[in-house]
Amino acid sequence: MPKIQADALLVGGGVMSATLATLLSKLDPSMKLILAERLDHVAHESTDGWNNAGTGHAGYCELNYTPETAEGVEIDRALSINANFEISLQLWSSLVKTGELPAPNQFINPTPHISFVWGEKNVAFLRERYSKLSQHHLFKEMEYSEDFAVLNQWMPLVMTGRDTSVPVAATRISHGSDVDFGSLTRNLIASLESNEQFNLMVSHEVTDIERAKDKRWDVRLKNLGTGKTVTINAANVFLGAGGGALPLLQKSGIPESKGYGGFPVSGQWLVCQNDEAVKRHHAKVYGKAALGAPPMSVPHLDTRIINGKPALLFGPFAGFTTKFLKKGSKLDLIKSIRPNNLVQMMDVGVNNMDLTKYLIGEVRQSHEDRVNALRDYFPEARSDKWTLAEAGQRVQIIKKDAKGRGKLEFGTELVASKDGSMSALLGASPGASVAAQAMIEVIERCFASRLTGDWQARLKELVPSYGESLVNDADLLARVREHTLSTLKLTSA
């Protein structure tokens, strides 16, 4: 059987693969790139607009990124995520300037990011969070208020009908954003297809991965329409298949994959497309997660613009599933169990019974139960104006701890072979928002020998802050942010 040669094969038609392909194509237009997607079109799993929150995750409003410890509120993760989101904004700005992305409002729109809490303890937490974050240049534009009148101006839908005897507080960043990652990805890939060195293969599923005699990778793909198979011989393989990345990584057999497992979590949204309600709310309002909830279940009431149409979303409501993908198999979890990760998966199962019970409880909720949860953020919400929609699947990372036991991680992690020829991105939040930085890390680890001279200069053109620290350099951040907010038209929320 003849083999198709490629410099790099990217598996998964979401924002990660699209971003990596875009970067590689800009760094070396002569690179032969193949992107394989098992569905019949791209951006239809986690990247689809309805399958994620669409929040430009920058740490502005997400309270789980600033945990409260015995020493007080920790802000390091929020600083890191904010700086990484700025990397994405820089890349998108560069591509808008060159015409490789369309007008910004086709994929990103200004949407204030608000954190909202009630009760004395939570207000004290938010006050401390604001005090620490606002002292840093990344968050200097953050506003804070405990005044009902001010909060009513920021989010009238949330404040109307609320008990004025209960203390409340909120912070706001006016230049927050709502991102339609589905539209972004489709536009990135449409631009890539103008390069004859790029080949998109939809309806192709990976059935086998093995080392070739030439030290490259032979990846067998099955055409789900015709049943025919084809082998891609690639020097470098990136597995950016969301929840499907783990079983593909296991197929590769690289030593670095040993000990990893997955904890799948499903999600649902309440959706409102009632014009009156949609017009009264223009923000992403994040609260505190319920006790025992996974980070992806932080409740929020969001303005969304998906495929150009505005709506309100509330949730997500988590649930338990054994699927690794929304369009996956119920056997995904069982099939992922290996002798090398069995101990870790059993440990996580035993040590996270409260989380499992929470997820089962979420599944059992009635429509009215969910609307009652919504009324904490929209007191006058009517049940008949909201419908339930399925969100995307997320697979949290299970990995070895320092003692070789299992622990559950709620972030993203790059796993790569020693020689850099095979890599995979595992995990979830903050996910798509930091795709640019995540894929730059892939390039740094997997194309290190080429990341000199021209490549570094080209990366610097695409991402002006590349190689420098936005966390430590206030002047650099000011220059970068002024440019990106102007280019992406995020200053007129």
N, C-alpha and C positions, 0 to 999 in steps of 0.2 A: 504494500500500500504506500503510495507516495506521501511525503510529508510536506506540509506547508511551513516554510521557514519564517521566523519572526525574531526580531531583537527583543521584543517584550510582548508577553501575553497578559492581558488584564482580564480577570474573570469577575463578572458582575457589572451590570449596566447602571450603576447608581452614581451618586455625586463623587464618591472617592475615586473610582476608576476614571471617570470623566475628568476629574481634576488632575490626576497623575498623568493621564494621556496628554492633556493640554500642556502641562509643564514639560514633559519629555519632548513633545512635538516642537515647542518653542526653543528648547535647549539644543535640539538636534533634529531639524526638519527631515533629515534623511533616514531617521530611525524607522524601521518597519514595525508598526504597532498593530496588534489585533486585540479587539475587545469582544469578549464572548458573553452573551446574556441568554439565560435559559428561557425567559419569557419572550413573547413575540414583539415586544417593544421595550425601550429603556425606561428607567426611572419609575418603575411600577411597583417596587416593594417599599422599603423604608424611605426611599427618597421621594416617593409620591407625595404631593401636597397634603393629601388627606391622611397620610400615614405617620406624620410627625407634627410637632407643635409649630414648626415654622418660625420659632423664635430665633433671632440672631443671637445665640447664646453668648453673652459677653460678661456674665456675672453681675449685671446691673440689678436684676430683680429676682434671681433664683436663690432663695435663701439656703438651699441645701449646699451651695458652694461656699457658704460662710458658716460652718458648724460652730455650735456653742460648746466650749470645753470648760474644764475646771479653771483654766487660765483666762477665760473670756472668749470673745468671738474671734475665730481664726479667719484671716482674709487672704492668705497666700494663694489658695486655689483660685479664688475669684480674680486675683491679679494676673495669674498665669493664663486663665481662660480669656480674660479681656484682651491681653496682649496677643494671644493666638487668633482671636476673632479679627483683630486689626490686620493680621496677615491676610486673612481671606478678603477683607475689604480692599486691601491694596491690590491683590491679584485681580479681583473683579473690576476695580477701577481701571487698571491697565488694559484689560480686555474690552471694556466699554470704549476707552479712548481709541483703540485700534479697530473697533467695529466688529470684533469677534464675539462680543455680547451685545444684545440689543439695548434699547433705551432702558435705564434702570428700573422704571416702574413696571417692566415686563417680568421682573423676578424679585425685586426688593422694594419695599415701601416704608417710609418713616412711620413708626408706631411707638409712642412712648412706652418705656418699661417701668412698671410700678410694682413695688413690694407693698403689700397691705396686710396688717395684722390688727387684732383686737384683744383686749384683756391686758391687765397691768403687766404681767410677766412678759408677754410677747412684745408689748410696747417698749419695755425696758431693753429687750434684746435688740429690737430694730434701732432704737436710739443709739446703742453702743455700736451696732454695725455701721450706721451712718457716720458716727463720729470717727471711726477708724478708716473707713473707705474714703470719705470725702477729703481726708488729709493727703491722700495719694493723688498724683497728677492724673492717673488713669480715670479717676472717679470724681474729679474736682467739680464737675457740672451737676453732681447729684443734689437734689432738693429734698428737704425733709419737712413734714408738718404733722401736727396732731390736731389741727383746726378743722372742724367739720366743714366750714364754709370753703376753705381751700381745697379740701379733699373732694368736695362736691363739684368744684370746677374741674378737677383732674379726672374724675370718674363718676359722673352723675348717676349712671345706671347702678353703680355699686352702693352709693350713699343714700339714694332715695328709699324711704321707708325703714331706715336703720334706727335702732334703739340708741338715742343720744346719751343715755346714761352709761353706756359701755365705752371705756376709753379705746381710741383707735389711733393708728399712726400709719404713715405711708412715706415711701421715698419715691422719687421720680427722676428718670433720665429722659429728656425730651427727644434725644437723637437715637433712641432705640429703633429696632427694625423688625419687620415681618418679612420673612424670606420664603418664596415659593421655590423650594429646592428642586421640585420636579421640572418647572419651567427653566430654571438655571441649568440643570443637567441636560435637558433636551437641546438647549441652545449651544452648550459647550460641544456636544457631540455633533450637532449639525455643522458647526464650524470645523470640527476635526475632519468631517467627511469630505471637505473640500481639498484635503491633503491626500494625494494618491498613495502615500505610504501608510495611510490608516485604513483599516478594514473592520467594519462592524459586522459581527455574526450573531444575529438574534435567533431565537428558537434553537439554541445549541447548549446542551447540558454536558458538563464534565463527567465522564464515566471512569476515567483512570488517569493517574499521574505517576510517572516513573522517571528515574534518572536514565538518560540516554548514554550510550558509550562515549559520546563526545563531551561528556560532562554538562551537557545542556539538559533540558527537560522535554520529555515527550508527554504531551497532554492530549488524551483522546476525547473528542467531542462527538456527541450524537445529535444529529439533526432531528428534532422532535416532530418535524413535519413529514420528512421522508423516511426516517429511520436509518439513514445512511450515517456512517461514521467517518471522521477525518482526524488525522493526528497533526497537532501543531508542535513543531520542534522549536523551542524558544530558549534564548540565552537567559532570560529573566522572566519569572512568573510572579504576578501580584494577585492575591486573592482578596478582592474587595467586595465580597458577596454578602455583606451584612451577617445575619444569623447563619447563612450557609457557608461562611468562611471556615468555621471550625471543622466540620466533616471533610472539607476539601483539604485543609491543612493536614488532617490526619491521614488522608490518602497519600500525601507527599512522603510521609515517613521520616521527615527530618528530625534529628534528635531534639531540636528545640521545641517541637510540638508536644513532647511527652509531658504528661501530668496536667494538661489543660482539659477542662471540661466546660460545659455550658449549662446555665440555668435560664430557661426560656420564660419570658413574661409577655403576656398579651395585653392589649389595651383597647379602650373604647372612648369615644367622645360623645357628649351631647352637642348637637348642632342646631343653630337657629339661623334661618335666613329671612326672618321677618324684618322687613325694611325699617319699621319704626324702631325696633330694638337695636338693629345694626347701626342706625344713624346716631343713636344716643351714646354709643360707646366707641372710643377710639384709643385703645391701649391694650397692653398685655399686663394683666394684673395677677401677680403670683403671691400665694400665701404660704403657710407652713404645712408640711406634710403631716398626715395623721401618724400617730404612734405605730411603729412597725411597718410603715409603708416603704417600698423601695423608692430611691430618688426619682425615678421616672414618673412617680405618681404624685408629685407635688401639684396640688390643685391650682389651676389658673384659668381665668376668663380672658379669652383672646379675641382681638380683632384679627381676622384672616382675610387675605386676598389670594385666592387660588384660581389660576387660569383667568385672572382679571375680574372675578366675581367676589364681592365682599360677603363675609359671614361672621358669625360668632361661634366660637368653640369653647366648651368647658370640659375639664377633665384633667388628665386622663383617668379613667377608671381601670385599674389593673385587673388582671385575671391570670389564672394558671393555665398553661398549655404545654403540650409535649412537642409542638411544632417549632422548628427553628426559623421558618419563614411563613409569612401570611398565606402564601400559596405552596406551603410545604406539606410534609407528611406527618401524621400522628406518631410515626415510628422514629422520627428524627432524634429524640432524646435517647431512646433505647439504643439506637444504632451508633450513637456517639460514645457509648461506654466501652472502654478499653482496659486491659489489665494495668496499663500505666497511669490511668486516671481514676480507677475504681475507688481507691481509698479516699482521694480528694472529694469525689462526688458524694460518697457516703457520709463523709464528715460534714459537708455543707448541708446535706439533707437532714442529718440529725441535729445540727446546731442552728438550723434556721426554721424550726417548726412554727415559730410565731409568724414568720413571714409567709409560710405556706398557708397557715390558717387565715391570715389577712387576705391573701389572694383568693382563697376559696370563698371567703365572706364577700369579697367584691363581686365575684361571679353571681352570687345568689341575690344580689340587690334587685329590687323591682324598679320600674321606671320612676315611681314616686319617690323611692329612696334616693335615687340619683338626683332628681330635681330638688329634693330637700337639701342635699349637699350643695347644689348650685345656689340655693337661696342664701347661703352664707356670703355669697359674692354678688348676688342679684336678688335682693329680698322680694321683689315683686314678680319674679319669674313665673310664667304660666306653663303648666305641664304640656298643654296642647301645642305650644309653639316650638317645642324642642323634640328632636328625634335622635335616636341612637345610631352611631356609625362606628364601624370597626376601624381601629387604628392599626399601625404596623406592629410586627413582632420584634422583640428585643431579646438578645441572648447575652445575659450577664456572664462575666468571666469567672470560672472556677480555676484556681491555680494552687500550686504548692506554696505553703508558707515556709518560714525559716527552719521549721522542724519537720518539714516534709508532709505535713497534714494539709487539709484543704481549707481554703478561704474564699469567700465570695467578694468579687471586686465589682464596683459600679462605675467604672470608667472605660477608657479605650486603651488598647495596648497593641503595639506593633511587635509581631513575632517574625524573626528572620533567620534564615540559615546562616551558618558561620561564613560562608563565602558570598552571602548576599544575593544569591541567584533565585531564592524562593522567599516570599514574604506574605504576610497576612495581617489584616487589621481586625482585631477582635473587640467585642464590647459595644457599649452604647454611648450615653451622654458624655460630653456635649456633641459628639458625633459630627454631623454635616457642617455645623457652624465653623469648625476648626479644620475643615478638610484641607485647606491650603497648607497649613503648618504640618498636618499629619503626613501629607504626601511629600512635602519637602524633607521630612524625616526619612521617608522611604528612599528618596533619592540620595540622601546623605549616607545611608547605611548600605544601599544596594547598588549604587553607582558611584561609590566613593572615588574610584580611580579616575573618573572622568570629571569630577567636581573641582576643576581647577580652571584658571584662565578664563576662556570664553564662557564656560558654563556659569561660573560665579558671576561674571559681569552681566550675563543675560538674566540670571536670577535677581540680581540687584535692580535691573531695569523693571522687571515685573513686580518685585516686592522691594521698594526702596529701603526698608528697614532691615533687609536680610543681613545677617551677621552681626547685628547690633541689638541692644536690649531696650525694648519699649518700657519695660518695668523700671529700669534704672535711669533712662534718659528722658527727662521731661521735655526738653527742647525738640528732640526727635519726634516724640509723640505728638507735640503740638503741630509740627509741620505735616506729619503724615495724616493726622486726623482732619486737619483743615482741608487737605486735598481730597481725601476719600469722601468726607461728608458732602463736599461740594460736587464732586464728580457723580456720586451716586444719588444726589439730591435727597439727602437725609436730614436736612436742616430746617425743613418747613413743616414739621409735624403739627 
